Amino acid sequence: MIELKSVAVFCASSNDANPSYIDLAQRVGQRLAHEQIGLVYGGGHSGLMGAVAQATMEAGGEVTGVIPGGLFSNGIPEDEVTTLEVVADMHQRKARMYELSDGFVGLPGGLGTFEEVFEAATWTQLGLHAGGRSKTIVLLDEDGFWDGAHALLDKATASGVLTKTNRPIIQGASTIDEALQILRADRANDLPQFVTDKHNNGA
Ligand code: AMP
């Protein structure tokens, strides 16, 4: 079990998102605040991003937004988060978000969310997170949104292109309770053979 001080949430910036996804993002934010787990996110004001950040703040939690200067016009105003870090570009932003977080939650999202989820997972696979820590990624949905991603990961594992030891780096949860439980168990970090196996397999 690890202490979760901060969790990064990757999620949609779209305002057209299904209202039930916005609602889930708000409940995640409230729960993080109640559990005194800091939220790290991409610093946006729209969609699920804005919803999770605002809900965390309203519930008395801590929010760190990490946003590349000048890239997005819909950044959150500085006084609406606890800390707003402005970085040079998308690469620095992702590296900083990973550095600040003990684990990752992927909520429903589009291409940006997919990219972050899979990049964070590959950093665990390669042992690139700070201190070589292998951080877990939980895909959280209440309606099977992520089923297709899990099906792809399972197919990749069955086909031998994703090693069985690396498959649990990305896990799934259908409740916020379950997601936090998985992050606290931090199974990815309990299995340092992820990295070793990868090298042994020449992957
Ligand atoms: P998407 O799922 O394509 O909406 O992308 C959302 C993810 O990409 C978020 O987790 C952000 O880190 C990043 N992102 C995409 N668009 C924005 C935006 N307008 N403002 C801030 N971050 C964004």
Boltz pocket constraint, residues with backbone or C-beta under 6 A from the ligand:
constraints:
  - pocket:
      binder: B
      contacts: [[A, 9], [A, 10], [A, 11], [A, 12], [A, 13], [A, 14], [A, 41], [A, 42], [A, 43], [A, 44], [A, 45], [A, 49], [A, 66], [A, 67], [A, 72], [A, 73], [A, 74], [A, 75], [A, 108], [A, 109], [A, 110], [A, 111], [A, 112], [A, 113], [A, 114], [A, 116]]
      max_distance: 6.0
